[in-house]
Amino acid sequence: MDWKQLRETYLRDEQLPPRAARLSALMRVRDCVQYDSIPNPFSSEYNGAGGYIPLAQRRPSVRTNMCATVVDESASLVFGESHWPAVKAADERTAQALAALDAECALPAVMLEATIAGSVGSSALLVEVAEHVPCVTMFDTRYLTPEWNAARQLVRVTEQYKVKGKDLAAQGWVIPQDNAATEYWWRREWNTTECRVYVPRPVGKGEPDKVDKVRTVQHGLKFVPWVWMANMAQPGVVDGPCTFERAIDTVIECDYLLSQSGRGLKYSSDPKLVIKAGSDPMGGGDSSGAGGGSATALTLPMDGDAKLLEINGDASSAMLEQYRELRAIVLEQIHGNRAHADKISAAQSGRAMEMMCQSLVWLADRLRLSYGEYGLLALYRMICRLSSAVTGGIIIGGETYQNLPDAGLALQWPPYFPSTDPELLQLAQGLATAVASGFMSNQTACSIYAAKVGTATPQAEWERVLDELTDPVLVAKREAAKNTAKTDRQAAGTGRTETRQVTA
């Protein structure tokens, strides 16, 4: 079975655009439920009528889930707990507000979820303000349709999908009791001035075209409050390439190979007995088939034969070798981590770990562009625009912010793997030499070292260094420490000097 054949087992709604069906199929692989539509378990060889069930019509009993593993690992390298980027801005108040926004809106969790969800092609963030407090919500894009202008700016986002009548009634819509199980079209549109809500209409009567003026909101922001992120693609693209689609066929082959091998090894524990009965004119011997097991003794005629159907060790080793090759192909196709944990004998330095996971790092670099520079940074700029568009400003962390400038906004990414103490010492010595030689400023050296150590705000670290340099008490302590060290070195050098003849 390949990916094209497996997709044919999925139910498809012809009233939705083909893009929704494609994303739904890829989401099954991402969520590790791609085989759930196959009704027969792998252990069922025959149906109720005695007919043989082909392998393609049976669910694999082993699922490697390599696609989901690569997606999770790459997302963790982009927005994991120790990989969250620090925000830099020309205005200190803007940097303070956006840093508080990370905790206020749980942005690390939201962006991590958006990166995983967007691995199928795209994900989107809806930015809302409720009582002057911003809120960020992640949406999968199956039922969203964006539109851009020539300048690649969003001008409209449409949401449309099917919903049961009883669900609409629970939200306050007037739905007849007889239509509780009827499917309705739900439709919303966001543009630069309003969020337009349409009156739901039964699916059989066409798409909604009547606007509900009560639920429609006039936001007047002069921009669409959505951040659209295409996976590994530039802004203005609806869906980028799927992270793992190229490897799905090979992953399916791995799953069925391991399932069939496991089935063979189980049969080897209790193999099936096959008896070849010869002619027995005296009527002796047992020519009927028997089940597996060694407790049953058989008496055969002179020219009879019996054998056990089982997988031998050579076949099992060949299967494992083939699986290793398939696994390497999969991880090479989707830039996964091909390093084996059991082959790492000792703790590795940060640079060594980065080289060992180079393919995964390259994938994370591309994702940092899609969800960092084009996603998180666009979200920060939108928050700055909201502070000017919302009357009275926005409230972040209990403090009100108005007219936040977005000049100089940038992301300071931490290293993929933490550096060891010898690496930090070597870096510090190199930076000190560069500063002493006049090749680099103290501020640049401080920023480089703070970013390598993993300090959240290198700018704040430099300000603390300046405070210590200008504090007279701390300056006096440093001078005293230098004088003490100098005195100790001089005392150590005033000892008696022996010539080679004296010591001889």
Protein Blocks (a to p, Z undefined) as FASTA:
>chain_A
ZZklmmmmpccdfkbcfklmmmmmmmmmmnopmmmmpmbdfklmbdfkopacdfklpccf
bdfklmmmmmmmmmmmmmgmklcccdddfblklmmmmmmmmmmnommmmmmmmmmmmmno
pacdddddeehiacdddddfklgccdddfkopafbdcddddddfklmmmnopacdfklmm
pccdddddddfkbccddddddfklopafbdcfklpcceknopacbdcddehiaehifbdc
dfklmmmmmmmmmmmmmmmmmmmmmmmmmccddddddddfkopajfbdcdedjkbccddd
fkbccddddddfklmmmmmmmmmmmmmmmmmmnopafbdfklpmbdcdfklmmmmmmmmm
mmmmmmmmmmmmmmmmmmmmmmmmmmmmpghiaaeehiacehiafehiacddddfbdcdf
klmmmmmmmmmmmmmnopacfklmmmmmmmmnopablmlmmmmmmmmmmmmklmmmmmmm
mmmmmmmmmmmmmpccddfklmZZ
